[in-house]
Amino acid sequence: MADNYEFSPEQEQQMVRLARMLRVTGLAFITVAFVEELVAFAKAYSVDSLNIRIDWTEFAYESIAAVLYAFIGVTLWRIAYSFALLATTEGHDISHLMDAIKKLTFAKQKQAILLFLIALHSAAYLYRMLQALL
């Protein structure tokens, strides 16, 4: 199959804007993941006199959200790269478009699972808070 379709300059500009938006959103998720990981470490870290202790169970539990946010961020960054290729290459627009669609489909399929895991994590966190109060 010949892959010689080229998008118009206006269409390419739309792809560039979409890629930029996805890249910024992906970077925001990666930043949130980094901050969440720092918060997880701060919650698990404690100092008693001269003894430094880290509750690794607490750290692992709190790190779940950071891993999920990082996964979302990296996935969005990869999709952005595919859309950027549409605007910057010649002769392969259809194959790059199909690659971008494939990555979007993958992201949408995993989105429901990730949202479920985030909801489950939040419910478990609320349960632990209620247990601590009682």
C-alpha positions as CSV (number, residue, x, y, z in Angstrom):
1,M,0.0,0.0,0.0
2,A,1.4,3.4,-1.0
3,D,1.8,5.7,1.9
4,N,2.1,9.0,0.1
5,Y,-0.8,11.0,1.6
6,E,0.3,14.3,3.2
7,F,-1.7,16.4,5.6
8,S,-2.3,20.0,4.7
9,P,-0.3,22.7,6.7
10,E,-3.4,23.6,8.7
11,Q,-3.9,19.9,9.6
12,E,-0.2,19.6,10.5
13,Q,-0.5,22.6,12.8
14,Q,-3.5,21.0,14.6
15,M,-1.3,17.9,15.1
16,V,1.5,20.0,16.5
17,R,-0.9,21.7,18.9
18,L,-2.4,18.3,20.0
19,A,1.1,16.9,20.5
20,R,2.1,20.0,22.5
21,M,-1.0,19.6,24.7
22,L,-0.4,15.9,25.2
23,R,3.3,16.5,26.0
24,V,2.5,19.2,28.6
25,T,-0.3,17.0,30.2
26,G,2.1,14.0,30.3
27,L,4.8,16.1,31.9
28,A,2.3,17.4,34.5
29,F,1.4,13.8,35.4
30,I,5.0,12.8,35.7
31,T,5.6,15.9,37.9
32,V,2.6,14.9,40.1
33,A,4.0,11.4,40.3
34,F,7.4,12.7,41.5
35,V,5.8,14.9,44.1
36,E,3.5,12.0,45.2
37,E,6.6,9.9,45.6
38,L,8.3,12.5,47.8
39,V,5.1,12.8,49.9
40,A,5.1,9.0,50.3
41,F,8.7,9.0,51.5
42,A,7.9,11.9,53.9
43,K,5.0,10.0,55.4
44,A,7.0,6.8,55.8
45,Y,10.1,8.5,57.2
46,S,10.4,9.1,61.0
47,V,13.2,10.0,63.4
48,D,13.2,8.9,67.0
49,S,16.2,10.5,68.9
50,L,19.1,9.3,66.8
51,N,17.3,6.4,65.1
52,I,16.0,6.9,61.5
53,R,13.3,4.6,60.5
54,I,11.4,4.1,57.3
55,D,8.2,2.2,57.2
56,W,8.6,0.4,53.9
57,T,5.0,-0.9,54.0
58,E,3.7,2.6,54.3
59,F,6.1,3.8,51.6
60,A,4.9,1.0,49.2
61,Y,1.3,1.7,49.9
62,E,1.7,5.5,49.3
63,S,3.7,4.9,46.2
64,I,0.9,3.2,44.3
65,A,-0.6,6.5,43.2
66,A,2.8,7.8,42.1
67,V,3.3,4.7,39.9
68,L,-0.1,5.1,38.3
69,Y,0.4,8.9,37.6
70,A,3.8,8.2,36.1
71,F,2.3,5.5,33.8
72,I,-0.3,7.9,32.6
73,G,2.3,10.6,32.0
74,V,4.6,8.4,30.1
75,T,1.8,7.1,28.0
76,L,0.6,10.6,27.1
77,W,4.2,11.6,26.3
78,R,4.5,8.6,23.9
79,I,1.2,9.6,22.2
80,A,2.4,13.2,21.8
81,Y,5.5,11.9,20.1
82,S,3.4,10.0,17.5
83,F,1.3,13.1,16.8
84,A,4.4,15.2,16.4
85,L,5.8,12.9,13.8
86,L,2.7,13.5,11.7
87,A,3.6,17.1,11.4
88,T,7.3,16.8,11.0
89,T,7.8,13.9,8.5
90,E,6.9,13.5,4.9
91,G,5.7,10.4,3.1
92,H,4.6,8.5,6.2
93,D,1.5,10.4,7.5
94,I,-0.8,7.4,7.3
95,S,1.6,5.0,9.1
96,H,2.3,7.6,11.8
97,L,-1.5,8.3,12.2
98,M,-2.2,4.6,12.6
99,D,0.6,4.4,15.2
100,A,-0.9,7.3,17.1
101,I,-4.3,5.8,17.0
102,K,-2.9,2.5,18.2
103,K,-1.3,4.2,21.2
104,L,-4.5,6.2,21.9
105,T,-6.5,2.9,21.8
106,F,-4.0,1.3,24.2
107,A,-4.3,4.3,26.5
108,K,-8.1,4.3,26.5
109,Q,-8.2,0.6,27.3
110,K,-5.8,1.0,30.3
111,Q,-7.6,4.2,31.5
112,A,-10.5,2.3,33.0
113,I,-8.2,-0.1,34.8
114,L,-6.1,2.8,36.1
115,L,-9.1,4.8,37.3
116,F,-10.4,1.7,39.1
117,L,-7.1,1.2,40.8
118,I,-6.9,4.9,41.8
119,A,-10.5,4.6,43.2
120,L,-9.5,1.4,45.0
121,H,-6.4,3.0,46.5
122,S,-8.5,6.0,47.6
123,A,-11.1,3.8,49.3
124,A,-8.4,1.8,51.1
125,Y,-6.8,5.1,52.2
126,L,-10.1,6.3,53.6
127,Y,-10.7,2.9,55.3
128,R,-7.3,3.2,57.0
129,M,-8.1,6.7,58.1
130,L,-11.4,5.6,59.6
131,Q,-9.7,2.7,61.4
132,A,-7.2,5.1,62.9
133,L,-10.0,7.3,64.2
134,L,-11.9,4.4,65.8
